[in-house]
Amino acid sequence: MSTETPNAETVTAANIVALYAAGRRDFKQSDLREADLRWANLREADLREADLSWAKLRGADLREADLRWANLLGAKLSGADLRWANLREADLREADLREAELRGAKLRGAKNIDAVTAALLMRCPAEGAFIAWKQCQGNAIIKLSIPAEARRSSATGYKCRAEFVDVIEGEGVSIHDGNTVYTPGQRVTCHEWDANRWNECGGGIHFYMSREEAEAHS
């Protein structure tokens, strides 16, 4: 079954920018191999299952683009703006993501993310103990210590997770479950740790690296 709009012009590397400028956003399953789309505006474009292997996308605006299941093998994405883009199940093998903006991008299930890119996206320290902050019910702000032995992760946003935390200051009740109580001197352990780093809202004690970020939580 075709996913294209009836009578729609076939998308090619040569015409996609013009089609986008004319108002089209549906580019599902398009063959864009080796396309030169440097600095192109494709914000909110539907590129599900598109073949963008070895495409030149340096500096492209792909904010909120839907790139689920896209083939990004060897794509040149350095400096691209991928904020809030959906990259779930996309193949990122050998993709160049240097200096790409990935804040808020959805990477759960994305394939072949290289270790350097993953490390650069880590919001909290990968090792050692550190201080963090959490908001509880009634806007109560809790100061936490993340122990060195606690597993921790972050996806592409500001929110992080840890397997367990020690409460230093402040008291409050969890916004998430309405039951977990945070009291100074207490260690709080999550019910079930989710090892999938890219699942930002997975199991764990959620926190932020700064008090200001915790206060802005909504």
N, C-alpha and C positions, 0 to 999 in steps of 0.2 A: 504493500500500500504506500503510495507516494506521500511524503511529508511536505511537499511544496504547495504553495498557494496555486490554485487552478490558473493556467495561462500565464503564470509568473515567468519572467525572464530567467533563464538558467544563470546561476551564479558562477562567475569565474574570477580568477585572480585579477583580471583586467577591469572588471566592472563592479566589483563589490563596493568600492568606495563611493562610486556614483549612485549605485542603488541605495546605499545607506543614506546618502545626502538627499535622495528623493523620497525618503520616508520608510523604506523597507527595513525590517528588523529580522525577518525570518531567513536564516541562512543555514538551516539544519542540513547535515550530511553533505555540505558543499565540498568540492574538491579544490582545495586551496594550497596544494603542495607547492613549496618553494615560492609562494606569493610574496611580492615585495609590498608590505603594508607598514613600512616604517612611518611612525608618527600619525597613523590613520586613526580617525575617530570611529570607534565601533562600540561605544558605550551602550550597554543594555542589549547588545546584539544577541540573537539566539543562534549559537554556533554548536549546538549539540551534535555530537557524532561527526563534526567536520574534520576533514583531514588537513591539518595545518603543519604536517611534517616538513621540517627544514624551512618553514616560512620565516621571513624577516619581519619581526614585529617590534623592533627596537622603538621605545618611546610611544608605542600605541596606547590609545585610551580604551581600555577594556573594562572599565568600571562597571560592575554589576552585570557583566556579560555572562551568558549561560554557556559554559564550556564542558558540560558533563559529557563523558565518554569521548571527548575530542582526542584526536591523535596529534600530540604536540612533540613528537619525536624530533629532537634536534632543533626545535624552534628557537629563534633568536629573540628572546623576550627581555633582554637587558634594558633596564630603565622603563619598562612598560608599567602602566598603571592598572593593576589588577585588584584594586580595592573592592571588596564585597563580590568579586566574581565567584561563580560556582564552578569549581574544578573537580567535583566529585567524580571518581572513576576515570579521570583524564589520564592519558599516558604522557608522563613528563620525562621520559628517558632521554638523557643527553640534552635536555632543554637548558638554555642559558638564561638563568634568572638573576644574574648579577644586577644589583641596584633596582630590581623590580619592586614595586610597592604592592605588598600582599596583605596589608592590614585588613582583617575581616574576611579574607577570602576563605571559601569553604574547600578544604582539602581532604576531607574524610573519604577514604577509599581511593585517593589519587595514587597512581602507580609510579614507581621508580623516581621518587623525589631524592635527589642526591644529598649526601650527608652534610655538605657545606651549606646548602640552602636550608636544610632542616635546622642546623645549628644557628644560623643567622636569625632565624625566625623565633628562636627560643626567648621568651620574654623574661623568664625567671632564671636564676643561676642553675646550671645543670648539676652542680655539686656543692656540698657544704651547707651549713646552716645560714639562714638569713631572716630578716624581719619582713613581715608582710601585713596587709590590712584587709579587713573584711567589714561589710555592712550587714547589720542584723535588723530585725523588726524595729520600727520606730526610729529609723535612721541612726541607730546606735552603731558606733564605730569601734571595732575590736582590733587591738594590736596583737599580732601573732608572731610566734617564732616557728619557722619551718625547720625541724631537726635535720641534721646532715643525713641521717639514715632513711628519711622519708622519701618515697618516690614522688616525683613532681613532674608536671608537664604544662605546656601552653600550646595553643594552636596558632592562630594568626592575629588574634585580637589582644586586648589588654588583660583579659581575665586568665588566671592560672588555676591549677588544681594541685593538691597534695594529698598523699595517702593519709596523713595525720598531721596535726598541728598542736602546738602548746600555746595556751592563752596567757598573754602577759598583762594586758590592761583591758578594761572595759567588760561589760556584761551585756548579754543579749540572747535572743532566741532566733534561730535560723529562719530566714525568709523562705527558704526552699521547702522545708518540711514542717515548719511550725512547731517542732518538737525538740530539736537539738539545742542544748543550752551551752552557752560559752561563758565560763567563769574563770577569773584569774587563777593560775596554778593548775588548771585542768588540761589534760591531753584529750583532744577530740579526734576520734578515728572515723573515717568514712565507712558506710555500710558495705560498699562494694567498689573496689578500685577498678577503673576502666583504663586499661593499658594503651588504648588507642589514642595517641597524642592528638590527633586531628579532630577528635570528638570533643569540642570545647565544653559542651554541657554534660559530659560523661560523669561517671561516679568519681567522687573525690570531694575534698573540702576546698571550696572555691575562694579565691582571694585575689587581691591586687598588690602591685609592688609599691604603690604610693597611697598615702592617706587621701589625697585629692581624687584619685581614681575611685577609691572605695566610696567616697562621699558622693561621687557623680553616678554611682550605680543606680540603674532603674530597671 
